[in-house]
Amino acid sequence: MKKFNEEVVVITGAAQGIGASSAKLFIEAGASVVLTDILAEKGEALAKKLGQNAVFMKLDVTKRSDWENVVQQTIKTFGNISVLVNNAGIVMQQPFETAKDEDFHKTYMVNQFGVYLGMHVVYPSMKQLKKGAIINVSSTSGFRGKAGLMAYNGSKFAVRGMSKSAALEFAPDNIRVNSVHPGFIHTPMTDDNISEAYKQKAIEDTPLKRGGDAEEVAKMIVFLASDDASFSTGSEFIVDGGRLA
Ligand SMILES: NC(=O)c1ccc[n+]([C@@H]2O[C@H](COP(=O)([O-])OP(=O)(O)OC[C@H]3O[C@@H](n4cnc5c(N)ncnc54)[C@H](O)[C@@H]3O)[C@@H](O)[C@H]2O)c1
């Protein structure tokens, strides 16, 4: 079903995992998609595979100049941006006592400041269209604390709050803003950065007794970007196999 014929979608962290799955589903639904990431080679290859309605642009979400360049190039290539998926994120699991200031700062910069920057730089393009949907990817860690994840927890709670603030401020321009909260999902993030013991525990704690697939989160993201979600804004959408129930 082609739901997104006129939509121009920008996705951060789209070279792999949840961002890559989202890009694929948006393309299948007829959108024009700008995949962005710091992983240029991987992102370029994926965009090529997705066809002529997909392009890759290198973007470090912590850099305003990168964002400005992406917005400029996207408008030139496809027109004004109607959907923004702030998905890029990092996680560092470490005991609080040995936590390093620079790790806390990096997590804040990517997971929280990057989401702020994305909304700040893309908003004028949506305002011009008088229409838009922003989906900010938080986590179940935006709802409850976890030992060893203070920086991540802080950033993901913040994304939830920032999404609500933006939803209220952007509503007069017909721009909806929602946050998505994945539970334990099989992606390179969890494969590469999370201990085996933590993974087993996460699956045990999940009532559906499995980790989710990236596509299961991507489907929620695409739904929130679509007109099917036209009356939803400032809200949280949980995709966690029942973990927070
Ligand atoms: N996988 C999970 O279990 C899970 C659970 C809850 C929330 N999330 C959230 O979902 C989002 C996507 O996670 P994923 O599991 O697909 O992770 P992933 O590591 O597979 O993908 C994240 C992408 O973000 C990119 N990225 C990192 N720093 C960046 C930067 N400074 N600028 C631009 N891109 C950058 C990476 O290169 C990578 O391609 C993240 O925000 C993550 O916190 C994931």
The ligand as a Gaussian input file, in Angstrom:
#p B3LYP/6-31G(d) Opt

LIG

0 1
 N       18.010000      -2.146000      20.201000
 C       17.357000      -1.956000      21.333000
 O       17.138000      -2.896000      22.125000
 C       16.820000      -0.589000      21.680000
 C       15.983000      -0.492000      22.803000
 C       15.476000       0.750000      23.163000
 C       15.784000       1.864000      22.407000
 N       16.599000       1.749000      21.326000
 C       16.901000       2.980000      20.592000
 O       16.622000       2.805000      19.215000
 C       17.473000       3.659000      18.435000
 C       18.125000       2.830000      17.342000
 O       18.881000       1.814000      17.971000
 P       19.404000       0.488000      17.248000
 O       19.184000      -0.606000      18.218000
 O       18.896000       0.407000      15.869000
 O       20.970000       0.836000      17.311000
 P       22.157000       0.642000      16.253000
 O       23.407000       0.845000      17.013000
 O       21.976000      -0.632000      15.536000
 O       21.906000       1.864000      15.265000
 C       22.097000       3.187000      15.702000
 C       22.676000       3.990000      14.572000
 O       22.932000       5.309000      15.076000
 C       24.144000       5.739000      14.480000
 N       24.773000       6.818000      15.252000
 C       25.456000       6.714000      16.416000
 N       25.950000       7.914000      16.758000
 C       25.575000       8.787000      15.795000
 C       25.777000      10.169000      15.580000
 N       26.521000      10.930000      16.418000
 N       25.214000      10.745000      14.484000
 C       24.495000       9.997000      13.617000
 N       24.283000       8.694000      13.753000
 C       24.817000       8.092000      14.831000
 C       25.019000       4.502000      14.426000
 O       26.081000       4.657000      13.495000
 C       24.012000       3.431000      14.042000
 O       23.942000       3.250000      12.652000
 C       18.460000       4.269000      19.431000
 O       18.055000       5.580000      19.756000
 C       18.372000       3.365000      20.643000
 O       18.710000       4.011000      21.838000
 C       17.126000       0.549000      20.935000

